[in-house]
Amino acid sequence: MIIRETITELRDTTIFFYVPADTVSDTLFVFFDDNGLVNSKPSTLDTEFASSWAQVVQGKLYHDLVQKEKELAATIKDAIQKHSKIEYKAVIKTIEKEVNRLTGWQKFFIIIGKVFSILTLFTFGYVVIQVIKWLKEIVK
């Protein structure tokens, strides 16, 4: 008989991605309109992960930063996994052993022991019956 048991244990892991730093800059001239308010032309900056738009209009700075959707890929070689196999084998061995034969005296005493055991049981039963009869007579 063979008992096989397989245990697979999976664990979560945290993966860190390296995202290279990126710096983009731009310089614009600002100008004053007829009312004395500051204005500028729109400025647009792009990186791999975000884009930015900025402009000064009538003295107010408008700035939008938009995060781009980006899917990062990473290869996880040999992720954390614990795999165990347990196998049990039940080994049945038959051992032959030579036993000495009983002598005549040993056989005789075994038979006598059985006879005395049976006689003891009958005697005990007889005594119990006699005690019950005696108790019935006393109770009357």
N, C-alpha and C positions, 0 to 999 in steps of 0.2 A: 504494500500500500504506500503510495507516494502522495504527500500533501504539498501543494504548491501555493504560495501566497506572494502576490506582487503588490508592493506599496509604492505609489507615486505621489510625491509631495511637491507641489508647485508653490513658489513664493513670488510675491510682487517685488519689483525692483524699481528704483528711481534712475532715470536716464538723464544725464546732463548733456545738452547740445552746446557746442561751441558756435557762437554767432560772432563773426568778426566785427570789430568796431568800424564804423564808417562815419566820416565827417565831410559834410559838403557845406560850403559857405558862398555867400553872394553879397555884393555891395551895390547899393542903389543910391542915386542922388535924390534928395527930396527937394521940392520947390514950393513956393508960396503962391497961392492963387490971389485973385483980386481982393478977396475978403481978408487976406492975411493968414489963411489956414494952410497948414502943411499938407501936401499931397505927394504921392509917389506912384511910380508905375508898379504893376503887380510883379512879385518875385515868386518864382517857383523853384523848389529844390526836390530832387528825387534821390532815394537810395533804394537798395534792394528790398527793404522791409517797410518803408514809409515814404510818403510824399507830403510836401508842405507848400502852402500858398499863403503869401502875406502881401498886404498893401496898406498904405496910409491914405485914408480918404477923409478930407476935411478935418484933419487933426486927430482922427481916430485910427488906431492900428487894428486891422482885421487880420487874423492869423488862423489858418486851419492846418491841422496836422492829421493826416489820415494814415492809419496803420493798414498796410496791405495784407491780404490773406496770403499766407505762405505755408506750405506743407514741408516740413523738414523730415528728411529720411535719415535713418541711422540703422546700421546693421548690428544686430545683437548676436554675437557669436557665443554659442554655448551659454544660453540664459540659465539662470539659477534653477536647477531641477535636481531633486534628490530621488533616485530610483533604486529601490531595493527589491531583490528577489530572495525569498526564503523557501527552501525546499527541505522537507522532512521525509526521511525514509524509515519506515517501520521494518526492522530486521527481525525475522522470526527464525530462530535457530532450534533445531531438534538435537538434543544431546542424549546420546544413548549411554547409559551407565550400567555397569554390571552389578547386580545386587546378589548378596549371598542368599542361598536358599535356607528356609527354616528347617531347624532340626526337629526330630520327633517330639522332644520335650517342649519345644516352643509351640508347636501345633497343638499339643495336648493342653497346655496352659491357656491358650487362646480359646479353645473349645470350652474348658472349665469356666473361664471368665464369662463367656456368653451364657452358659447355663446358670451360673450364680446371679447374673444380671437379671435374667428372666424370672428366677425364683424370688429375687428381691422385689421386683415389681409386683408379682402376684401376692407376696406376703404383705406388702404395703397396702395393696388394694383390699385384702382381707381384713387388715387392721382397721382401715377407714370404714368399711361396711359394719364391722362390729361396734365401733365407736358410735356410729349413727344409730344403730339399733339400741344401744345402751342409753343414748340421749333421749330417744323416743320413749323408752320405758320410764325414765326419770320425769319427763315432762307430763306424763299421764297422771 
